Amino acid sequence: MKKSIYILVLLLLAACTESDYSDYSYNRGLGNMNIYLVEDGQIQQTHSDSINLASLKLEKELWLKHSEIDFYDWSAHIFYLKVEKEKQDCAGRYFVLAYNEKPLFLGYFMPLWQSSIPQVPVIIAEDGIFYPSDVIPLGGFHYLQGVNALDENEDFKTALKESGFFRKGIEVVLENVTKKNSTTIEYTYKVANRDTRKIYILDPDKMGASRFYYYTNGVSFYNGSTYYFSENLSSTPSESILPSWYYALYPGQSVTRTVELGGFRNLPSGKVTCMFSFPGANARATDWEKRDGRIWLGDYFVEKELAFD
């Protein structure tokens, strides 16, 4: 009888655990996600969005294997890998991400010198300049502004969950922006950990605003066709980040910070649309790993309409 009760308790605990983390699937046997290079000469336009993926000829050798993927951060659209991966040799090539051999989307290895922005997800073809070699950031529509087409790709999200790769990451909310005077603002943002493990984020209270502004331009605005941004941004170069500059966010926890930003010219009154990019850290390969979690990498873009007095 005691043995039966013990087994029943274990089953109930397992059911609760699955329910608590219903967005995560740790059964790695449900699917197979890979990235293939497209054979050259089949795609002529970088901005094409009407290509029949099933008709493309793909190279037989996988560029990224399912077994090389650790997880995917949905909040930053970044693959974290178990291996280091060179990207520079793929500059100008197209790729297809497939799940169980079904193509989910077309992507492009964008060279650093290219000025036009492809209307497909992109992998910046560089090695170790912006990100460590064991992560693969994916871009999307107007990725330089942080708007990502992959946010709406439900097939991709489902495939990630079934593969056990999906991680929610963080959520950033721009809560308030106030005008201190004609050239200076004060803005408040909140960062929440939507993941199941601890996440370390850059903290302006710990590192100082000038070092924080080395990684982000803070908040900018636009009203119609007129844009307002800090023209005299005061920042302190900080190539290396001290461990004491991070704030450790536990799962489900949030933190709010208020930061001052000057250097504007004739701030407007009335309604404006505010833009804010919350920055991730720069890290070398494997440096993002922590014993109890990870350092958040990426760039979280927030846009919100507010009113100035």
C-alpha positions in Angstrom: 0.0 0.0 0.0 2.8 2.4 1.0 4.6 1.6 -2.3 1.4 2.4 -4.3 1.0 5.8 -2.5 4.7 6.6 -3.2 4.2 5.9 -6.9 1.1 8.0 -6.9 2.9 11.0 -5.3 5.7 10.8 -7.8 3.2 10.8 -10.7 1.4 13.8 -9.2 4.7 15.7 -8.8 5.6 14.9 -12.4 2.2 16.2 -13.6 2.7 19.4 -11.6 6.2 20.0 -13.0 4.9 19.5 -16.6 2.1 21.9 -16.0 4.3 24.6 -14.4 6.6 24.6 -17.4 4.1 23.8 -20.1 6.0 26.0 -22.6 9.0 23.7 -22.4 9.5 20.2 -23.8 12.5 18.3 -22.7 11.8 15.3 -24.9 14.6 15.6 -27.5 13.2 12.7 -29.4 10.2 14.5 -30.8 11.9 16.1 -33.8 15.0 17.1 -35.7 16.0 20.7 -36.3 18.8 21.6 -38.7 20.1 24.4 -40.9 21.1 23.7 -44.5 23.0 25.9 -47.0 21.1 26.6 -50.2 23.0 25.6 -53.3 24.3 28.7 -55.1 22.5 30.3 -58.1 18.9 29.6 -57.2 17.9 32.9 -55.6 18.5 36.2 -57.3 16.9 38.8 -55.0 17.9 39.3 -51.4 14.5 40.7 -50.6 12.5 37.9 -52.0 9.6 36.6 -49.8 7.7 34.4 -52.2 10.2 31.6 -52.8 9.0 28.0 -52.9 11.2 26.5 -50.2 10.3 22.9 -51.1 11.8 23.5 -54.6 15.2 24.7 -53.4 18.2 22.4 -53.7 20.1 22.2 -50.4 23.6 21.1 -49.7 23.7 17.6 -48.3 26.1 18.5 -45.5 24.3 20.2 -42.6 25.6 23.6 -41.6 24.1 23.3 -38.2 23.0 20.0 -36.7 20.3 19.3 -34.2 22.8 17.7 -31.8 24.9 21.0 -31.8 22.1 23.1 -30.5 21.8 23.7 -26.7 18.7 26.0 -26.6 17.1 29.0 -28.3 16.3 32.3 -26.5 13.0 33.6 -27.9 13.3 37.0 -26.4 16.5 37.7 -28.4 16.1 35.1 -31.2 19.5 33.6 -30.5 20.6 29.9 -30.8 23.0 28.9 -28.0 25.3 26.1 -29.2 27.3 23.3 -27.7 30.0 24.0 -30.3 31.7 27.0 -31.8 30.5 27.8 -35.4 32.3 29.9 -38.0 30.0 32.1 -40.1 32.3 34.4 -42.1 32.9 31.9 -44.9 29.1 31.8 -45.6 28.8 35.5 -46.4 26.2 36.1 -49.2 24.8 32.6 -48.9 21.2 31.6 -48.2 20.1 29.0 -45.7 17.0 27.1 -44.8 16.0 26.1 -41.3 14.1 22.8 -41.4 12.3 20.8 -38.7 11.8 17.1 -39.5 13.0 17.8 -43.0 10.2 20.4 -43.5 11.6 23.9 -44.4 10.3 26.5 -41.9 11.9 29.6 -43.3 14.6 31.0 -45.6 17.5 33.0 -44.2 20.6 34.8 -45.4 24.1 35.2 -44.2 24.5 38.9 -44.3 28.0 40.4 -44.9 29.1 43.3 -42.7 29.6 45.5 -45.8 26.1 45.0 -47.1 24.0 48.2 -46.7 20.6 46.8 -47.8 18.5 44.9 -45.3 17.2 41.5 -46.5 13.5 40.9 -45.8 14.2 37.4 -44.4 15.8 36.3 -41.1 19.6 36.9 -41.2 22.7 35.6 -39.6 25.5 38.3 -39.6 28.5 36.7 -41.3 31.1 37.6 -38.8 33.2 35.7 -36.3 33.6 37.0 -32.7 33.0 40.8 -33.3 29.5 41.3 -32.0 28.7 37.9 -30.4 30.7 34.8 -29.3 31.2 32.0 -31.8 29.0 29.6 -29.9 25.8 31.6 -30.4 23.9 32.4 -33.6 21.7 35.5 -33.5 18.9 35.6 -36.1 17.6 38.9 -37.4 14.3 39.6 -39.2 12.4 42.5 -40.9 14.3 45.7 -40.2 16.4 43.8 -37.6 18.6 46.9 -37.0 15.6 48.5 -35.3 14.9 45.3 -33.3 11.6 44.4 -35.1 11.7 40.7 -35.8 9.6 38.7 -38.2 10.3 35.5 -36.3 8.0 36.7 -33.5 5.0 35.8 -35.6 6.4 32.4 -36.8 4.2 30.0 -34.8 5.5 26.9 -36.7 9.0 27.8 -35.7 8.0 28.3 -32.0 6.2 25.0 -31.9 9.2 23.2 -33.4 11.5 24.7 -30.8 9.2 23.6 -28.0 8.9 20.1 -29.4 12.6 19.9 -29.7 13.2 21.1 -26.2 15.1 24.1 -27.4 12.6 26.8 -26.5 13.4 29.3 -23.7 11.3 32.4 -23.1 14.2 34.6 -21.9 13.3 38.1 -20.7 10.6 40.7 -21.2 11.3 44.4 -21.1 8.7 47.1 -20.6 9.3 50.9 -20.9 7.1 52.1 -18.1 7.5 55.9 -18.1 9.5 58.8 -19.6 9.5 62.2 -18.0 11.0 65.5 -19.2 13.3 67.0 -16.6 14.1 70.1 -18.8 14.4 70.9 -22.5 17.5 68.7 -22.9 17.2 65.9 -20.3 14.8 63.1 -19.7 14.4 60.4 -17.1 13.0 57.0 -18.1 11.9 54.0 -16.2 12.0 50.4 -17.5 11.2 47.0 -16.1 12.9 43.7 -16.9 11.3 40.3 -16.0 12.7 36.9 -16.2 10.3 34.6 -18.1 12.6 31.7 -18.1 13.1 28.7 -15.7 16.7 29.5 -14.7 18.5 32.6 -13.4 19.4 35.2 -16.0 22.1 37.9 -15.4 21.4 41.3 -17.0 23.3 44.6 -17.2 22.4 46.9 -14.4 22.8 50.7 -14.7 22.6 51.1 -10.9 25.6 48.8 -10.5 27.8 49.9 -13.5 26.8 53.5 -13.7 24.8 55.2 -16.4 27.8 56.2 -18.6 29.0 52.6 -18.8 25.4 51.5 -19.5 25.2 53.9 -22.4 28.3 52.3 -23.9 26.0 49.4 -24.8 22.8 51.3 -25.7 21.7 54.7 -26.9 19.0 54.8 -24.3 15.6 56.2 -25.3 14.8 58.2 -28.5 11.5 59.6 -29.9 9.7 60.5 -33.0 6.6 62.6 -33.7 5.5 62.2 -37.3 8.6 62.6 -39.4 10.7 64.4 -36.7 13.1 62.3 -34.6 14.7 63.3 -31.3 17.8 61.5 -29.9 20.6 62.3 -27.6 23.2 64.2 -29.7 25.7 64.4 -26.9 25.5 60.9 -25.3 27.9 60.6 -22.4 29.3 57.1 -22.3 32.3 55.3 -20.8 34.0 52.6 -23.0 33.9 49.3 -21.1 35.2 46.4 -23.3 35.1 44.1 -20.3 32.3 43.7 -17.8 32.8 43.2 -14.1 30.8 40.5 -12.5 29.5 43.1 -10.0 27.8 45.0 -12.9 25.2 42.2 -13.4 21.8 41.9 -11.7 20.8 38.3 -11.2 17.1 37.8 -12.0 15.5 34.7 -10.6 12.7 32.9 -12.6 9.5 35.0 -12.3 11.4 38.0 -10.8 11.4 41.5 -12.2 13.5 44.6 -11.5 12.8 48.3 -12.3 15.4 50.9 -13.0 15.2 54.7 -13.6 18.0 56.3 -15.7 18.7 59.9 -16.6 19.7 60.7 -20.2 20.7 64.2 -21.4 22.0 65.6 -24.7 18.7 66.3 -26.4 17.9 69.4 -28.3 14.5 71.1 -27.7 12.5 68.2 -26.5 8.8 68.3 -27.7 5.6 68.4 -25.8 2.6 66.2 -26.3 2.4 62.7 -27.6 5.5 61.0 -28.9 6.5 57.5 -29.8 9.4 56.3 -27.6 12.0 53.7 -28.7 14.3 51.9 -26.3 16.8 49.0 -26.9 17.7 47.1 -23.7 21.2 45.8 -24.3 22.7 42.4 -23.6 26.3 41.9 -22.6 29.3 41.2 -24.9 30.8 37.9 -24.0 33.4 35.5 -25.4 32.5 31.9 -26.2 31.1 30.0 -23.2 31.5 33.1 -21.0 27.7 33.5 -21.0 27.4 30.3 -19.0 26.9 30.5 -15.3 26.7 27.7 -12.8 23.2 28.6 -11.9 22.0 30.3 -15.1 23.3 32.4 -18.0 24.2 36.0 -19.0 21.5 37.5 -21.3 22.8 38.4 -24.8 21.0 40.2 -27.5 19.0 43.4 -27.9 15.4 43.8 -26.7 13.6 46.5 -28.6 10.6 48.4 -27.0 8.4 51.0 -28.7 5.7 52.8 -26.7 3.5 55.9 -27.2 3.8 58.4 -24.3 2.9 62.0 -23.6 5.3 64.8 -22.5 4.0 67.7 -20.4 
